[in-house]
Amino acid sequence: MDPAPERPATSIDLTDPSVVADPYPVFAAERAAHPVAEHQPSGTVLAFGHAAVGAVLRDRRLGRIWRDREPAAYLEPFNALHRNQMMENEPPVHTRMRRMVAGAFNRGHVERLRPRVRELSAQLLDEVDPAGFDVIGEYAEPLPVLVIADLLGVPATHTHDLRDWSQAIVRMYEVSPAQAVVDEAVAAATDFAGLVRELVRERRAAPRTDLISDLAATDLSDDEVVAAVVLLLNAGHEASVNVFGNGMVAMLRRGLRPAALDAETVALAVEEMLRFDSALQLFERTATEDVEVGGVVVEEGRKVAALLGAANRDPAAFDRPDEMDLARDPNPHVAFGAGVHFCLGAPLARMELVESLTALLERFPGLALVGEPESRETFVLRGFRRVRVGGGERA
C-alpha cells in the first residue's frame, strides 16, 4: 500500500510585525504553494485559497465550537458573552438565536435607517476641521456606534464607553493577546454586560420601540439577550470602522475616487473596499468529524482557520487581485463570511458605508492623507487607530 501523502505544512508567523503590516505578499506565496496547509506551530489547518475558504465557511461539518478561555473562572465575564451568543453556536441553537434578531436587519428596516445615517454623517462632518482631522476617531468610529445604539436603544451618553469596551473585547481575538489585553477585556466585558442587564430590566418594566425591548420579550434567556446585544454592538462597530478606514487609506494612497457619487457606483466601490484590505482576516471553525478541504483531511476536533484576506486576493477568483478597482464587478469576496454564519449585519454595514463614503467625498472632494496613518498593529481584526486627512474647504 502506498504511504499517505504528506500534509502540506506552513510555519507562517501571524504575529510577525511585517506580516501584520502587510500580509498579502506572504499570503500569495503560501496560496501558490498550497491552498490549504497545516500550521505547524499551532496544529491549526489554514485555508488560503478562495475555493478552500468558501468550503470551510459553508461546510456544516466545520462548526463554531466555543471552548471557554483559561483560566475560566477569571475569564468568565468574557467567556459568558461568547458562550451565549449566536456566532459561537451551531444550529439548532444558532438558528433560534439568529431568528430573534434577524428581522431588525432585513432590507426594509435598514432602508428606514438610511435617513438617520445621512443625518448623523452630516452632523459629524459639520464638527470636523477641514484643514485636518482624524477620519477614524472623528467620523468612522462614532457613526456606526451611534447607529447601532439607536437601533438597540442604548443611550447616546454611552457612546464612548461602547467604543472603548468593544475595542478592549475584540483585542482578545488576536493570535497571542498579552496579559494586559486579557485584563482589559475582562473589565470591559464585566462593565458592558452590566449596562446591558440594566437596560434589559428597564425594557421589561417599560418596553420601547427598540431592539433591546424586542429581545427582552422573546424566549431568550437573560444571558442570551445580553450576549446578543454585546455581539451586535461589537460587530456593528468594528466591521464598519475597519472597512471604512482600510478602504479609505487604500484609495487615498492610490489617488482613487469612485467615478461618480451615485448610489450604484459608490456601492461597487464599497464592495472593493471590503475585498481589497479585509477588516476580518481570520475566522476559525472546528471539525465535528473528519472533513476533506482542498485535498487536506481535517480530523475531528482539529481547528481550521479561513484566511479571508488571502481568499480575497486569490487570482483564481479575481482578475488583478492586488489592484484596487473601484468598479470591479462581479466581486465575489468573502469579507462577510458565508454559510450559516454569514454576517447578519451585512445589509446595515453596506448601507452605512455607502452613505458615509458619499457624504465624506461630497463634503470634501479634495480629501487627502495628512501624514502616515497609524495602524492598530493587529492581525485578526485589521485596521487603523488614527488616519489624519485634510479636505481643504468644504464643498
Secondary structure, DSSP 8 states (H G I E B T S, - for coil): --------EE---TT-HHHHH--HHHHHHHHHH-SEEEETTT--EEE-SHHHHHHHHH-TTEE------SSTTTTHHHHHHHHTSGGG--TTHHHHHHHHHHGGGSHHHHHHHHHHHHHHHHHHHHHS-TT-EETIIIIITHHHHHHHHHHHT--GGGHHHHHHHHHHHHGGGSSS--HHHHHHHHHHHHHHHHHHHHHHHHHHHS--SSHHHHHHTSS--HHHHHHHHHHHHHHHHHHHHHHHHHHHHHHHHHT---S--SHHHHHHHHHHHHHHT-SB-EEEEEESS-EEETTEEE-TT-EEEEEHHHHTT-TTTSSSTTS--TT--S----TT--GGGS-TTHHHHHHHHHHHHHHHHHH-TT-EE-S--EE---SSB--EEE-EEE--S--
